[in-house]
Amino acid sequence: MNAQIMKILATVAIAASAFAAFAAPNPEAKMHRLSATIEKERPKLDSETMRLVAAYRKNPSEGNRAALKKRVEANYDKVLARKKAKLEDLKKTAKEASKVREMQEIVDEMTANRNLSVERTMSRFSDPRLRPGARTPKDGYLPVLGAAQNVCISYAPVTNAEYRAFLKSAGKSVPEDASDARYPAVNVSREDAEAYCKWLSQKDGGAAYRLPTAAEWELAAGHMPKDADFNCGIGDKTSPVDAYAKTLSACGAIDMWGNCWEWTSTDAAGPGGEKFAEVKGGAFDSARTECRTERRGEMRNPAKGYGNVGFRVVREK
């Protein structure tokens, strides 16, 4: 096997990892006691899909792209068919109507998002940054595969320790509780989170920092693994950002589901037409289904801070 083929196969392996979010099951996952409607199996990238990914990356012709897209669509449709079958089974056997509603929401969501999900998978597969080591953080940041080529996202949400450094520099009062330094910075409005990003940009001098858009956040997260373990429905408060470090997102980031909602730069219209901001990822006090990457419509007042909302940043350079 020559070096070129080995390199392609290594890249395909990275693609498989991104597609399934992470490669090995986490034996400590608690999701099955929290939701009976989430299946235990995980999607796997089969050998034919891997072959088509390798062929497309070696020769990104229209023909190779069309063949890969057809396969990605077929894989997605198989998962959707299983969800639909599960829904029909629940309609007959579920003792609680909430379980049927939960699965119906997932089926409706997957049906509505089919084309978008397929295109995002294709964008990840075609991203030139998809190579060995792409999911290993460098300087605390990871490439958002499928987004603009200069977009990277932070490995973890901004911590109390990091946010306090900003407060000190601005001459503001700073809580001095060293025990919670690794916890996510919450009770921070989006406006203050944006001020933190501006401060980072001024410190760096060679890069711009900002909040991710909702679309960038979703690309970075990828589909939530079925056996993902994270802070949701377990305790009554946030946990350190690295408490569930084995649970990785599609890009390799941690703590993207549960623990705290995360601000995005995407605006949303509130019930009365007022300006709100979209948040993503769920929190410690969320239902597990609310933590799904694909869930949309969660919004908060950008001028207020919340005890279950934090943020992470995007770096452009």
N, C-alpha and C positions, 0 to 999 in steps of 0.2 A: 504494500500500500504506500503510494508516494506521499510526499509531504503536503501537496495541495489537497488531496482527498482527505487526509487526516485533519487538515485545517477546516475543511468544509463540514466534516462530521462533528468536529468540536463546536463549531458555530451552531449547527443544528441542535446539538445537545443543549446549548444555552437557550435556543428558541423554545425547546420543549419545556425547559424550566420556567421560562416566562409565561408560556401558555397555561401551565398547570399551577403557577404561582410559587410552589416550592416542591422539591422532589421527594421528600420522605415524610411519612405520616408522623404526626406528633402524638405520642401515646398519652399525653396529659390533657388532650383536648376534652373540653367539657360540653361541647355543643349538643351532644345527643340527649342529654338530660334537659336541655333548654328548648329544643325544637324537634318534634317528631317528624317534621315534613322535609328536613334536609337529608338527602340520601347520603349513605356512608361512602359510596365509591367516589373517586375523583376522576376528572377527565385526564386521559393520557394521550400523548401524541404518538400515534401509531407509526410503524416503519414506513408506510407509503407516504404519509404526510411529511415525515422527516426527509424522505428522498426528494419529494417535490420542493421542499424548502431549500435543500442543498442545490438542486438544479436551478432554481430561480436565482439564488444568490450568486451562483457561478455565472449564470447567463440570464440577466433580467429582461428577457424578451417578452413580448406581448403574449406569445403562446405559453411560455412557462408561467407567466403570471396568471393567465386564465385557468391553467390546469390547477395551480395551487389554490386559487380562489374557489374553484369548484369543490375542491376537497375540504377547504375550511368551511364552506357553506354546508356541505354534507355532514361534517362533524358537529356543527352547531345544531343542525336539524335533528340529529340523533339524540342529543341532550334534551332538546325541546320536546321531542316525542316521549322521552322517558318522564319528563315533568308532567306532560299532559296525561300520561297513563297513571302516574301517581295521583294526580288530581281526581281522575275518575274513580280510582280505588278509594280515596279519602271520602268522596261523596257517598260511598256505600258503607264505609266502615268507621269513619271518624265519629267519636262520641262528642266532640266539641266542634261547634260550627266555626270557631276561630281558626282551627287547623285547615279547614277547607278554604276559608277566606285568605289565609296566609299563602297557601299554594296557588290559589287563583291569582293573587297579586304577582307571584313570581312568574307564572305562565304568561300573564298579560304583559308583564315587563319584558320578558324574553322575546315575545312575539313582536312587540312594538320596537324593540331595540335590535332586531336581527341584522338589518343592513349596517347599522352603525357598528355593532360588535364585530361583524365580519371585516369591515374596513379597518377597524382599529387593530385587529389581529394581523391583517395584511401589512399595515403600516409598521408594526413591530418587527415582523419578519423581514421587511425590506430596509429597516434602519441600518445604515452602515456602522453604527456604534454597537450593534448586536454582535459581540465577539467574546471570547473567553475573558472573564474578569469584569464583564459589564455590570454584574450585580454585586461587585465588591466596592464599598464606598471609598472614594478618594477625597481626602480633605473634608470628609463628612457629607459628601454629595454623590448622587447617582444620576446617570443619564435617564431622561424620561423617553424611553423608546417609543417612536411614533410621533413625538412632538418635534418642534423646531430643533435643529441640530445643536443649538447653543444652550438648550434648556436642561438644567439639572435640578434635582429636588433634594432637600435635606434628608439624611438617613433617619432622623427622628424628629418629633415635634420639638419646638423651642422649649427648653427647660426653665425652671425657676432660676437656676444659677445663671443661665445665659441672659435671661430677661433682666435680672437684677443688675447685671453689668451695664446694661443700657440705662436703667433708672439712675444708677450712680453717676454715670457720665452726664446725665441731664440734670443732676442736682436734685433729684426727687427722693422722697423718703423710700427706704427699702426695708422690707421685712427681713429680719436676720434669723431665720430658722434653717440652720445648716442641714437638718435631717430631711428636708424635702427638696434638696437641691436638684435631684434627678427626676422630680415629678414635672409633668407638663405645666407650663405657665398658663393658668386659666384666669378668669375674671379680667381678661384683657379684651377691650373692644377691638373691632376691626380697625378703627381709626388709629388706635395705639399700636396695633400690630403692624400697620403700614408705616408708622413712625419708626418702629424698630427696624424695618427693612431699609428705610432711608438712612438710618444710622449705620447699618452694616455696609451699605453702598459707599457712604462717605469714608468709613474706615478702610475699606478694601482699595478703593481708587481705581481698580482695574476691572471690576465686575459690577453688575447691577443686581440688586436683590429685591424681591417682591413676593406677594402672595400668589399661589398658583390659581389659575382659572379652574373652574369645576371640571372642564374637559381634561386639563393637564393632570389634575388630581386623579381622575378616573384612569387615565393611561398609566400613571405611576403605580396605582393600586392593583389594577387588573381584577379579574374575578376573584371574589373572596373564596379561599379554599374551604371545602366542605367540612374538614376536620380542624380548621384553624382554631387555635386557643388564644383568647385575649380577654381583657377585662370588660365583661359584659354580663350583667345579671349574677355576679359573684359576690361583690362587696357593695359598699355604699359610698365609695369615694374613688378618686383616681389612684393609680399606682405609678411607680417609676416607669419612665418611657421604655426602659430595657427589661421590664419584668417578663415580657413574653418575646424575647429576642429571637426565639426559634421560628416564630411566625413571620414570614417574609412576604412582602408584596411582590407584584410582578417585576418591579425594578430592583428589588432587594432591600427596600426600606422596611423599617419596623414600626409597630404601633399605629398602623393606618386604619385599623378597625377597632372599635371600642375605646375605652379609656376616656377620651374626650372628643367631641366634635371638633372639626377644624375649619377655620375661616377660609373662604376662597375669595377671589376678587370678582367673582361673577355676581352681578346684581340681580335681584328678583323683586317683583312687585308684591307688596303686602296686601292684606285683605281690603284695605281702603285705598289702595293705589300708592301708598307711601313706599319709599325706598327701603328695601331689605337686602340682605346678603345671603347667598347660599352657603350652607355648611355641609360637610361630608364626613362619613365614617362612623357615626354613632358614638356613644359614650358609655360609661360604666352603668348608667341608669337607663339605658335604652333596651328595647327588645332586640333580640339578635337579628331579626329580619330588617330592622331599621339601620343596621350597620352595613348592609350589603352595598358594595360599590355602586351598583346600578340604581340604587334608590335615589330619587330626586324629589325636589319640592320642599326640603327642610330649609328653613330660613330664619334669620335672626336680625334684630336691629343692629346695624353696624356701629352705632354710637354707644352701645351698652356692652358691659362685660357680663359673662355668665360663668357660673361655677363648673359647668361641664363643657365649656368651649375653649379650645386652645388654638394653636396654629403651627404650621411649618412653612418654610420658605423655599422659593425657587431662586436659583442663581443663573444669571445669563452672562456669558463672556465669550 
